[in-house]
Amino acid sequence: MAKEKYNLAIIGTKDQILGFKALGMTAVNANNADEAKAKLFELVAENIDLGDGETRKKYAIIFMLEEYMAPLTKDDYKKLNKEALPAVVPIPGVKGTEGFGLTRIKRMVEQAVGSDIFG
């Protein structure tokens, strides 16, 4: 059996994600945060059948616009972090970064270490 490769996906507005399709990524259009969240969980749930009853996640990394990730709740993150893959990575939109990615990393490090090491 041929070895299946992991895929990459991006979730965002049509005009912001179209170019990523040319790179071979799965481009998923979402018009708002609620729609993006639903599509994110659909992508996370996708698996590839490896045969002999074995499966693995289809996507290694799912990129998502910061503005769509900001409304995700702690419970959403718990569901997303149950398994190592896929990694969900925030990316800035056309307006530039809103600082969400750095804020999220800061919170995760603070939770793991017990203090704010970024000052």
The first five atom37 places (N, CA, C, CB, O) and aatype in JSON, in Angstrom:
{
  "aatype": [12, 0, 11, 6, 11, 18, 2, 10, 0, 9, 9, 7, 16, 11, 3, 5, 9, 10, 7, 13, 11, 0, 10, 7, 12, 16, 0, 19, 2, 0, 2, 2, 0, 3, 6, 0, 11, 0, 11, 10, 13, 6, 10, 19, 0, 6, 2, 9, 3, 10, 7, 3, 7, 6, 16, 1, 11, 11, 18, 0, 9, 9, 13, 12, 10, 6, 6, 18, 12, 0, 14, 10, 16, 11, 3, 3, 18, 11, 11, 10, 2, 11, 6, 0, 10, 14, 0, 19, 19, 14, 9, 14, 7, 19, 11, 7, 16, 6, 7, 13, 7, 10, 16, 1, 9, 11, 1, 12, 19, 6, 5, 0, 19, 7, 15, 3, 9, 13, 7],
  "atom_mask": [
    [1, 1, 1, 1, 1],
    [1, 1, 1, 1, 1],
    [1, 1, 1, 1, 1],
    [1, 1, 1, 1, 1],
    [1, 1, 1, 1, 1],
    [1, 1, 1, 1, 1],
    [1, 1, 1, 1, 1],
    [1, 1, 1, 1, 1],
    [1, 1, 1, 1, 1],
    [1, 1, 1, 1, 1],
    [1, 1, 1, 1, 1],
    [1, 1, 1, 0, 1],
    [1, 1, 1, 1, 1],
    [1, 1, 1, 1, 1],
    [1, 1, 1, 1, 1],
    [1, 1, 1, 1, 1],
    [1, 1, 1, 1, 1],
    [1, 1, 1, 1, 1],
    [1, 1, 1, 0, 1],
    [1, 1, 1, 1, 1],
    [1, 1, 1, 1, 1],
    [1, 1, 1, 1, 1],
    [1, 1, 1, 1, 1],
    [1, 1, 1, 0, 1],
    [1, 1, 1, 1, 1],
    [1, 1, 1, 1, 1],
    [1, 1, 1, 1, 1],
    [1, 1, 1, 1, 1],
    [1, 1, 1, 1, 1],
    [1, 1, 1, 1, 1],
    [1, 1, 1, 1, 1],
    [1, 1, 1, 1, 1],
    [1, 1, 1, 1, 1],
    [1, 1, 1, 1, 1],
    [1, 1, 1, 1, 1],
    [1, 1, 1, 1, 1],
    [1, 1, 1, 1, 1],
    [1, 1, 1, 1, 1],
    [1, 1, 1, 1, 1],
    [1, 1, 1, 1, 1],
    [1, 1, 1, 1, 1],
    [1, 1, 1, 1, 1],
    [1, 1, 1, 1, 1],
    [1, 1, 1, 1, 1],
    [1, 1, 1, 1, 1],
    [1, 1, 1, 1, 1],
    [1, 1, 1, 1, 1],
    [1, 1, 1, 1, 1],
    [1, 1, 1, 1, 1],
    [1, 1, 1, 1, 1],
    [1, 1, 1, 0, 1],
    [1, 1, 1, 1, 1],
    [1, 1, 1, 0, 1],
    [1, 1, 1, 1, 1],
    [1, 1, 1, 1, 1],
    [1, 1, 1, 1, 1],
    [1, 1, 1, 1, 1],
    [1, 1, 1, 1, 1],
    [1, 1, 1, 1, 1],
    [1, 1, 1, 1, 1],
    [1, 1, 1, 1, 1],
    [1, 1, 1, 1, 1],
    [1, 1, 1, 1, 1],
    [1, 1, 1, 1, 1],
    [1, 1, 1, 1, 1],
    [1, 1, 1, 1, 1],
    [1, 1, 1, 1, 1],
    [1, 1, 1, 1, 1],
    [1, 1, 1, 1, 1],
    [1, 1, 1, 1, 1],
    [1, 1, 1, 1, 1],
    [1, 1, 1, 1, 1],
    [1, 1, 1, 1, 1],
    [1, 1, 1, 1, 1],
    [1, 1, 1, 1, 1],
    [1, 1, 1, 1, 1],
    [1, 1, 1, 1, 1],
    [1, 1, 1, 1, 1],
    [1, 1, 1, 1, 1],
    [1, 1, 1, 1, 1],
    [1, 1, 1, 1, 1],
    [1, 1, 1, 1, 1],
    [1, 1, 1, 1, 1],
    [1, 1, 1, 1, 1],
    [1, 1, 1, 1, 1],
    [1, 1, 1, 1, 1],
    [1, 1, 1, 1, 1],
    [1, 1, 1, 1, 1],
    [1, 1, 1, 1, 1],
    [1, 1, 1, 1, 1],
    [1, 1, 1, 1, 1],
    [1, 1, 1, 1, 1],
    [1, 1, 1, 0, 1],
    [1, 1, 1, 1, 1],
    [1, 1, 1, 1, 1],
    [1, 1, 1, 0, 1],
    [1, 1, 1, 1, 1],
    [1, 1, 1, 1, 1],
    [1, 1, 1, 0, 1],
    [1, 1, 1, 1, 1],
    [1, 1, 1, 0, 1],
    [1, 1, 1, 1, 1],
    [1, 1, 1, 1, 1],
    [1, 1, 1, 1, 1],
    [1, 1, 1, 1, 1],
    [1, 1, 1, 1, 1],
    [1, 1, 1, 1, 1],
    [1, 1, 1, 1, 1],
    [1, 1, 1, 1, 1],
    [1, 1, 1, 1, 1],
    [1, 1, 1, 1, 1],
    [1, 1, 1, 1, 1],
    [1, 1, 1, 1, 1],
    [1, 1, 1, 0, 1],
    [1, 1, 1, 1, 1],
    [1, 1, 1, 1, 1],
    [1, 1, 1, 1, 1],
    [1, 1, 1, 1, 1],
    [1, 1, 1, 0, 1]
  ],
  "atom_positions": [
    [[0.85, -1.18, 0.0], [0.0, 0.0, 0.0], [0.89, 1.24, 0.0], [-0.96, 0.0, 1.22], [1.89, 1.28, 0.71]],
    [[0.53, 2.23, -0.79], [1.28, 3.48, -0.85], [1.14, 4.24, 0.46], [0.8, 4.36, -2.03], [0.08, 4.23, 1.09]],
    [[2.2, 4.87, 0.87], [2.18, 5.63, 2.11], [1.41, 6.93, 1.88], [3.62, 5.91, 2.61], [1.76, 7.72, 1.01]],
    [[0.37, 7.14, 2.68], [-0.45, 8.34, 2.57], [0.26, 9.51, 3.24], [-1.85, 8.12, 3.21], [0.82, 9.36, 4.33]],
    [[0.23, 10.65, 2.59], [0.84, 11.85, 3.15], [-0.18, 12.64, 3.94], [1.45, 12.72, 2.04], [-1.39, 12.56, 3.68]],
    [[0.31, 13.39, 4.91], [-0.56, 14.3, 5.64], [-0.89, 15.49, 4.74], [0.09, 14.77, 6.97], [-0.11, 15.84, 3.85]],
    [[-2.01, 16.1, 4.98], [-2.44, 17.26, 4.22], [-2.4, 18.51, 5.1], [-3.85, 17.05, 3.65], [-2.35, 18.42, 6.32]],
    [[-2.44, 19.66, 4.44], [-2.52, 20.95, 5.11], [-3.83, 21.6, 4.69], [-1.3, 21.85, 4.76], [-4.28, 21.41, 3.56]],
    [[-4.43, 22.36, 5.59], [-5.68, 23.06, 5.27], [-5.6, 24.48, 5.81], [-6.91, 22.31, 5.86], [-4.83, 24.78, 6.72]],
    [[-6.4, 25.34, 5.22], [-6.52, 26.72, 5.69], [-7.99, 27.1, 5.68], [-5.68, 27.7, 4.82], [-8.72, 26.77, 4.75]],
    [[-8.42, 27.81, 6.74], [-9.8, 28.26, 6.86], [-9.78, 29.78, 6.92], [-10.5, 27.65, 8.12], [-9.07, 30.38, 7.73]],
    [[-10.57, 30.4, 6.05], [-10.66, 31.86, 6.04], [-11.63, 32.32, 4.98], [0.0, 0.0, 0.0], [-12.38, 31.52, 4.42]],
    [[-11.61, 33.61, 4.71], [-12.5, 34.14, 3.68], [-11.95, 33.76, 2.31], [-12.64, 35.68, 3.8], [-10.74, 33.56, 2.14]],
    [[-12.83, 33.66, 1.35], [-12.48, 33.18, 0.01], [-11.3, 33.96, -0.58], [-13.68, 33.29, -0.91], [-10.37, 33.35, -1.12]],
    [[-11.33, 35.27, -0.49], [-10.27, 36.08, -1.09], [-8.93, 35.94, -0.37], [-10.67, 37.53, -1.11], [-7.89, 36.15, -0.98]],
    [[-8.95, 35.59, 0.9], [-7.71, 35.45, 1.66], [-7.07, 34.07, 1.56], [-7.98, 35.77, 3.1], [-5.88, 33.92, 1.83]],
    [[-7.84, 33.07, 1.17], [-7.3, 31.71, 1.15], [-7.07, 31.15, -0.24], [-8.22, 30.8, 1.88], [-6.45, 30.1, -0.4]],
    [[-7.57, 31.83, -1.25], [-7.52, 31.31, -2.62], [-6.1, 30.96, -3.07], [-8.12, 32.32, -3.56], [-5.9, 29.92, -3.7]],
    [[-5.13, 31.8, -2.77], [-3.75, 31.56, -3.18], [-3.15, 30.3, -2.57], [0.0, 0.0, 0.0], [-2.27, 29.68, -3.16]],
    [[-3.61, 29.92, -1.38], [-3.08, 28.74, -0.72], [-3.47, 27.46, -1.43], [-3.55, 28.7, 0.72], [-2.79, 26.44, -1.32]],
    [[-4.58, 27.51, -2.17], [-5.04, 26.35, -2.93], [-4.0, 25.98, -3.98], [-6.4, 26.63, -3.59], [-3.79, 24.79, -4.26]],
    [[-3.35, 26.99, -4.58], [-2.32, 26.74, -5.58], [-1.11, 26.03, -4.99], [-1.88, 28.05, -6.22], [-0.34, 25.41, -5.72]],
    [[-0.94, 26.11, -3.67], [0.16, 25.43, -2.99], [-0.19, 24.0, -2.61], [0.56, 26.2, -1.74], [0.62, 23.3, -2.0]],
    [[-1.39, 23.57, -2.98], [-1.79, 22.2, -2.69], [-2.53, 22.04, -1.37], [0.0, 0.0, 0.0], [-2.82, 20.92, -0.96]],
    [[-2.83, 23.15, -0.7], [-3.55, 23.08, 0.56], [-5.05, 22.97, 0.31], [-3.24, 24.31, 1.44], [-5.55, 23.41, -0.72]],
    [[-5.76, 22.39, 1.25], [-7.2, 22.38, 1.21], [-7.67, 23.73, 1.71], [-7.8, 21.21, 2.07], [-7.44, 24.07, 2.87]],
    [[-8.31, 24.51, 0.86], [-8.78, 25.84, 1.21], [-10.27, 25.78, 1.52], [-8.5, 26.86, 0.06], [-11.07, 25.39, 0.67]],
    [[-10.63, 26.15, 2.75], [-12.01, 26.06, 3.2], [-12.54, 27.47, 3.47], [-12.13, 25.17, 4.48], [-12.03, 28.18, 4.33]],
    [[-13.57, 27.85, 2.73], [-14.15, 29.18, 2.87], [-15.09, 29.23, 4.07], [-14.9, 29.57, 1.59], [-15.92, 28.35, 4.27]],
    [[-14.92, 30.3, 4.86], [-15.83, 30.56, 5.98], [-16.09, 32.06, 6.02], [-15.23, 30.05, 7.35], [-15.16, 32.86, 5.9]],
    [[-17.34, 32.43, 6.18], [-17.71, 33.85, 6.15], [-17.76, 34.51, 7.52], [-19.03, 34.0, 5.5], [-17.84, 35.73, 7.62]],
    [[-17.71, 33.69, 8.59], [-17.72, 34.25, 9.94], [-17.12, 33.23, 10.91], [-19.16, 34.62, 10.37], [-16.82, 32.1, 10.53]],
    [[-16.95, 33.64, 12.15], [-16.28, 32.8, 13.15], [-17.07, 31.52, 13.45], [-16.07, 33.58, 14.43], [-16.47, 30.46, 13.63]],
    [[-18.39, 31.61, 13.5], [-19.19, 30.41, 13.79], [-19.06, 29.37, 12.68], [-20.66, 30.78, 13.97], [-18.92, 28.18, 12.95]],
    [[-19.11, 29.84, 11.45], [-18.95, 28.94, 10.31], [-17.54, 28.35, 10.29], [-19.23, 29.7, 8.98], [-17.36, 27.17, 10.0]],
    [[-16.54, 29.17, 10.6], [-15.14, 28.7, 10.64], [-14.96, 27.63, 11.71], [-14.19, 29.88, 10.9], [-14.26, 26.64, 11.49]],
    [[-15.57, 27.84, 12.87], [-15.46, 26.87, 13.97], [-16.07, 25.53, 13.55], [-16.17, 27.4, 15.24], [-15.47, 24.48, 13.8]],
    [[-17.23, 25.55, 12.93], [-17.87, 24.31, 12.49], [-17.0, 23.58, 11.47], [-19.26, 24.6, 11.89], [-16.84, 22.37, 11.53]],
    [[-16.44, 24.33, 10.53], [-15.59, 23.73, 9.51], [-14.28, 23.22, 10.1], [-15.31, 24.73, 8.39], [-13.75, 22.21, 9.65]],
    [[-13.76, 23.91, 11.1], [-12.55, 23.46, 11.78], [-12.77, 22.08, 12.4], [-12.12, 24.47, 12.87], [-11.95, 21.18, 12.22]],
    [[-13.86, 21.92, 13.12], [-14.11, 20.63, 13.76], [-14.41, 19.53, 12.74], [-15.27, 20.76, 14.73], [-14.13, 18.35, 13.0]],
    [[-14.96, 19.89, 11.59], [-15.14, 18.9, 10.52], [-13.78, 18.42, 10.01], [-15.97, 19.49, 9.36], [-13.58, 17.22, 9.83]],
    [[-12.87, 19.36, 9.78], [-11.53, 18.99, 9.3], [-10.77, 18.17, 10.33], [-10.72, 20.26, 8.94], [-10.08, 17.2, 9.99]],
    [[-10.88, 18.54, 11.59], [-10.19, 17.82, 12.67], [-10.68, 16.38, 12.73], [-10.42, 18.51, 14.02], [-9.9, 15.48, 13.04]],
    [[-11.93, 16.15, 12.43], [-12.51, 14.81, 12.53], [-12.16, 13.91, 11.34], [-14.01, 14.91, 12.64], [-12.35, 12.7, 11.41]],
    [[-11.65, 14.49, 10.26], [-11.36, 13.68, 9.06], [-10.16, 12.77, 9.29], [-11.11, 14.59, 7.86], [-9.13, 13.19, 9.82]],
    [[-10.33, 11.53, 8.87], [-9.27, 10.52, 8.99], [-9.0, 9.87, 7.63], [-9.65, 9.44, 10.03], [-9.82, 9.96, 6.71]],
    [[-7.86, 9.23, 7.54], [-7.5, 8.45, 6.35], [-7.45, 6.99, 6.77], [-6.13, 8.92, 5.74], [-6.85, 6.65, 7.79]],
    [[-8.07, 6.14, 5.99], [-8.05, 4.71, 6.25], [-6.74, 4.13, 5.75], [-9.26, 4.0, 5.58], [-6.44, 4.19, 4.56]],
    [[-5.97, 3.56, 6.66], [-4.68, 2.96, 6.31], [-4.79, 1.47, 6.0], [-3.68, 3.18, 7.43], [-3.8, 0.84, 5.64]],
    [[-5.96, 0.92, 6.15], [-6.17, -0.51, 5.94], [-5.97, -1.27, 7.23], [0.0, 0.0, 0.0], [-5.45, -0.73, 8.2]],
    [[-6.39, -2.49, 7.25], [-6.29, -3.35, 8.44], [-6.91, -2.7, 9.67], [-4.83, -3.69, 8.72], [-6.46, -2.94, 10.79]],
    [[-7.94, -1.89, 9.47], [-8.63, -1.27, 10.59], [-7.93, -0.07, 11.21], [0.0, 0.0, 0.0], [-8.4, 0.48, 12.2]],
    [[-6.83, 0.34, 10.62], [-6.09, 1.48, 11.17], [-6.44, 2.76, 10.42], [-4.58, 1.23, 11.09], [-6.64, 2.76, 9.21]],
    [[-6.51, 3.84, 11.18], [-6.75, 5.16, 10.6], [-5.79, 6.16, 11.23], [-8.23, 5.6, 10.79], [-5.19, 5.9, 12.28]],
    [[-5.66, 7.3, 10.58], [-4.9, 8.4, 11.16], [-5.51, 9.69, 10.67], [-3.39, 8.31, 10.81], [-6.28, 9.71, 9.7]],
    [[-5.15, 10.78, 11.33], [-5.7, 12.08, 10.95], [-5.3, 12.45, 9.53], [-5.24, 13.16, 11.93], [-4.17, 12.18, 9.11]],
    [[-6.21, 13.05, 8.81], [-5.93, 13.46, 7.43], [-5.03, 14.69, 7.4], [-7.24, 13.75, 6.69], [-4.16, 14.8, 6.53]],
    [[-5.23, 15.62, 8.33], [-4.48, 16.88, 8.32], [-3.44, 16.93, 9.43], [-5.43, 18.06, 8.45], [-3.71, 16.55, 10.57]],
    [[-2.25, 17.4, 9.07], [-1.21, 17.61, 10.06], [-1.33, 19.01, 10.65], [0.2, 17.4, 9.44], [-1.16, 19.2, 11.86]],
    [[-1.63, 19.98, 9.79], [-1.74, 21.37, 10.24], [-2.97, 21.99, 9.58], [-0.46, 22.18, 9.9], [-3.21, 21.83, 8.39]],
    [[-3.73, 22.72, 10.39], [-4.85, 23.51, 9.89], [-4.57, 24.96, 10.28], [-6.23, 22.99, 10.46], [-4.51, 25.29, 11.46]],
    [[-4.42, 25.8, 9.28], [-4.22, 27.22, 9.51], [-5.59, 27.88, 9.53], [-3.28, 27.86, 8.43], [-6.48, 27.51, 8.77]],
    [[-5.75, 28.89, 10.41], [-7.04, 29.56, 10.51], [-6.79, 31.03, 10.83], [-7.94, 28.9, 11.61], [-5.92, 31.37, 11.62]],
    [[-7.57, 31.9, 10.2], [-7.42, 33.33, 10.44], [-7.6, 33.64, 11.93], [-8.43, 34.13, 9.6], [-8.5, 33.11, 12.58]],
    [[-6.74, 34.52, 12.44], [-6.81, 34.92, 13.86], [-8.2, 35.35, 14.26], [-5.83, 36.05, 14.13], [-8.7, 34.96, 15.32]],
    [[-8.83, 36.16, 13.42], [-10.14, 36.71, 13.77], [-11.18, 35.61, 13.95], [-10.59, 37.67, 12.7], [-12.17, 35.82, 14.65]],
    [[-10.97, 34.46, 13.34], [-11.9, 33.35, 13.49], [-11.54, 32.48, 14.69], [-11.92, 32.51, 12.23], [-12.4, 31.78, 15.22]],
    [[-10.28, 32.5, 15.11], [-9.86, 31.68, 16.24], [-10.13, 32.37, 17.58], [-8.39, 31.36, 16.13], [-10.33, 31.69, 18.59]],
    [[-10.15, 33.68, 17.6], [-10.32, 34.42, 18.85], [-11.56, 34.0, 19.65], [-10.39, 35.89, 18.55], [-11.47, 33.91, 20.87]],
    [[-12.7, 33.74, 19.01], [-13.9, 33.37, 19.78], [-13.92, 31.92, 20.32], [-15.11, 33.57, 18.92], [-14.84, 31.56, 21.04]],
    [[-12.92, 31.09, 19.98], [-12.93, 29.72, 20.47], [-12.84, 29.7, 22.0], [-11.76, 28.92, 19.86], [-12.1, 30.49, 22.59]],
    [[-13.6, 28.81, 22.62], [-13.65, 28.72, 24.08], [-12.61, 27.73, 24.62], [-15.06, 28.31, 24.53], [-11.96, 27.02, 23.86]],
    [[-12.47, 27.71, 25.94], [-11.57, 26.74, 26.58], [-12.0, 25.31, 26.26], [-11.54, 26.96, 28.11], [-11.16, 24.45, 26.03]],
    [[-13.3, 25.07, 26.24], [-13.81, 23.74, 25.91], [-13.45, 23.35, 24.47], [-15.34, 23.68, 26.1], [-13.13, 22.2, 24.18]],
    [[-13.5, 24.34, 23.56], [-13.1, 24.08, 22.18], [-11.63, 23.66, 22.14], [-13.32, 25.33, 21.3], [-11.28, 22.71, 21.44]],
    [[-10.78, 24.36, 22.87], [-9.36, 24.03, 22.88], [-9.11, 22.66, 23.51], [-8.57, 25.1, 23.64], [-8.21, 21.94, 23.08]],
    [[-9.88, 22.3, 24.51], [-9.74, 20.97, 25.11], [-10.03, 19.89, 24.06], [-10.69, 20.8, 26.32], [-9.31, 18.9, 23.97]],
    [[-11.09, 20.09, 23.28], [-11.43, 19.13, 22.22], [-10.33, 19.08, 21.16], [-12.78, 19.5, 21.57], [-9.97, 18.0, 20.67]],
    [[-9.8, 20.25, 20.81], [-8.77, 20.3, 19.77], [-7.45, 19.7, 20.23], [-8.55, 21.74, 19.34], [-6.68, 19.2, 19.41]],
    [[-7.18, 19.75, 21.52], [-5.9, 19.28, 22.04], [-5.93, 17.83, 22.55], [-5.46, 20.18, 23.15], [-4.97, 17.37, 23.16]],
    [[-7.03, 17.12, 22.3], [-7.12, 15.72, 22.72], [-6.04, 14.87, 22.06], [-8.51, 15.15, 22.39], [-5.52, 13.92, 22.66]],
    [[-5.7, 15.2, 20.84], [-4.7, 14.45, 20.09], [-3.62, 15.4, 19.59], [-5.36, 13.7, 18.89], [-3.82, 16.61, 19.52]],
    [[-2.47, 14.84, 19.26], [-1.35, 15.66, 18.81], [-1.63, 16.33, 17.46], [-0.09, 14.81, 18.71], [-1.21, 17.46, 17.22]],
    [[-2.34, 15.63, 16.6], [-2.65, 16.18, 15.28], [-4.15, 16.31, 15.11], [-2.05, 15.31, 14.16], [-4.9, 15.52, 15.67]],
    [[-4.56, 17.26, 14.37], [-3.77, 18.27, 13.69], [-3.43, 19.45, 14.61], [-4.52, 18.77, 12.46], [-4.12, 19.71, 15.59]],
    [[-2.36, 20.13, 14.26], [-2.02, 21.38, 14.94], [-2.86, 22.48, 14.3], [-0.48, 21.7, 14.86], [-2.96, 22.55, 13.08]],
    [[-3.46, 23.32, 15.11], [-4.27, 24.43, 14.61], [-3.48, 25.71, 14.86], [-5.7, 24.49, 15.31], [-3.18, 26.07, 16.0]],
    [[-3.14, 26.39, 13.76], [-2.24, 27.53, 13.83], [-2.95, 28.81, 13.37], [-0.98, 27.28, 12.98], [-3.47, 28.85, 12.26]],
    [[-2.96, 29.85, 14.22], [-3.57, 31.11, 13.8], [-2.65, 31.87, 12.85], [-3.91, 31.97, 15.02], [-1.44, 31.89, 13.03]],
    [[-3.25, 32.49, 11.84], [-2.47, 33.33, 10.93], [-3.17, 34.68, 10.81], [-2.29, 32.66, 9.53], [-4.4, 34.75, 10.87]],
    [[-2.4, 35.75, 10.63], [-3.02, 37.07, 10.51], [-3.79, 37.22, 9.21], [-1.96, 38.16, 10.6], [-3.46, 36.6, 8.21]],
    [[-4.81, 38.06, 9.25], [-5.59, 38.35, 8.06], [-4.98, 39.51, 7.29], [0.0, 0.0, 0.0], [-3.83, 39.88, 7.55]],
    [[-5.72, 40.07, 6.36], [-5.2, 41.16, 5.52], [-4.96, 42.44, 6.32], [-6.17, 41.43, 4.39], [-4.18, 43.29, 5.89]],
    [[-5.61, 42.59, 7.45], [-5.41, 43.77, 8.29], [-4.15, 43.67, 9.14], [-6.62, 43.98, 9.2], [-3.78, 44.61, 9.84]],
    [[-3.49, 42.52, 9.08], [-2.3, 42.3, 9.89], [-2.67, 41.57, 11.17], [0.0, 0.0, 0.0], [-3.82, 41.21, 11.4]],
    [[-1.65, 41.35, 11.99], [-1.86, 40.58, 13.21], [-2.63, 41.38, 14.25], [-0.53, 40.13, 13.78], [-2.47, 42.59, 14.38]],
    [[-3.45, 40.68, 14.97], [-4.21, 41.28, 16.07], [-3.59, 40.88, 17.41], [-5.68, 40.85, 16.02], [-4.12, 41.22, 18.47]],
    [[-2.47, 40.17, 17.36], [-1.79, 39.75, 18.58], [-2.39, 38.5, 19.21], [0.0, 0.0, 0.0], [-1.96, 38.09, 20.29]],
    [[-3.36, 37.89, 18.56], [-4.02, 36.72, 19.14], [-3.06, 35.56, 19.32], [-5.18, 36.3, 18.28], [-3.05, 34.92, 20.38]],
    [[-2.26, 35.28, 18.3], [-1.34, 34.14, 18.37], [-0.37, 34.27, 19.53], [0.0, 0.0, 0.0], [-0.16, 33.32, 20.28]],
    [[0.23, 35.44, 19.68], [1.18, 35.66, 20.78], [0.48, 35.59, 22.13], [1.87, 37.02, 20.62], [1.02, 35.03, 23.08]],
    [[-0.72, 36.16, 22.22], [-1.48, 36.12, 23.48], [-1.8, 34.68, 23.85], [-2.77, 36.93, 23.36], [-1.69, 34.3, 25.02]],
    [[-2.19, 33.87, 22.86], [-2.52, 32.46, 23.12], [-1.3, 31.69, 23.59], [-3.1, 31.81, 21.85], [-1.38, 30.92, 24.54]],
    [[-0.16, 31.9, 22.94], [1.08, 31.22, 23.35], [1.46, 31.65, 24.77], [2.23, 31.52, 22.36], [1.87, 30.83, 25.59]],
    [[1.34, 32.94, 25.04], [1.66, 33.47, 26.37], [0.82, 32.78, 27.44], [1.44, 34.99, 26.41], [1.34, 32.4, 28.48]],
    [[-0.49, 32.63, 27.18], [-1.39, 31.96, 28.13], [-1.01, 30.5, 28.33], [-2.83, 32.07, 27.65], [-1.03, 30.0, 29.46]],
    [[-0.67, 29.8, 27.25], [-0.31, 28.39, 27.36], [0.98, 28.21, 28.16], [-0.14, 27.76, 25.97], [1.07, 27.32, 29.0]],
    [[1.97, 29.08, 27.91], [3.24, 29.0, 28.65], [3.0, 29.33, 30.11], [4.3, 29.97, 28.04], [3.54, 28.67, 31.0]],
    [[2.2, 30.35, 30.38], [1.89, 30.73, 31.76], [1.21, 29.58, 32.5], [1.0, 31.99, 31.79], [1.49, 29.34, 33.67]],
    [[0.31, 28.89, 31.82], [-0.38, 27.76, 32.43], [0.6, 26.61, 32.7], [-1.53, 27.28, 31.54], [0.52, 25.96, 33.74]],
    [[1.5, 26.36, 31.76], [2.45, 25.26, 31.91], [3.53, 25.55, 32.96], [3.12, 24.96, 30.57], [3.89, 24.67, 33.74]],
    [[4.03, 26.78, 32.98], [5.14, 27.14, 33.86], [4.65, 27.65, 35.22], [6.01, 28.21, 33.2], [5.32, 27.47, 36.24]],
    [[3.48, 28.29, 35.21], [2.93, 28.8, 36.46], [3.15, 30.28, 36.66], [0.0, 0.0, 0.0], [2.69, 30.84, 37.66]],
    [[3.85, 30.94, 35.72], [4.04, 32.38, 35.81], [4.26, 32.97, 34.43], [5.23, 32.72, 36.74], [4.55, 32.25, 33.47]],
    [[4.12, 34.28, 34.35], [4.29, 34.98, 33.08], [5.78, 35.23, 32.83], [3.5, 36.32, 33.08], [6.35, 36.16, 33.4]],
    [[6.41, 34.4, 31.98], [7.84, 34.56, 31.74], [8.13, 35.55, 30.61], [8.46, 33.22, 31.41], [9.28, 35.89, 30.36]],
    [[7.05, 36.01, 29.94], [7.23, 36.99, 28.86], [7.25, 38.41, 29.39], [6.13, 36.84, 27.84], [7.61, 39.35, 28.67]],
    [[6.86, 38.57, 30.66], [6.89, 39.91, 31.29], [5.79, 40.75, 30.8], [0.0, 0.0, 0.0], [5.66, 41.9, 31.22]]
  ]
}
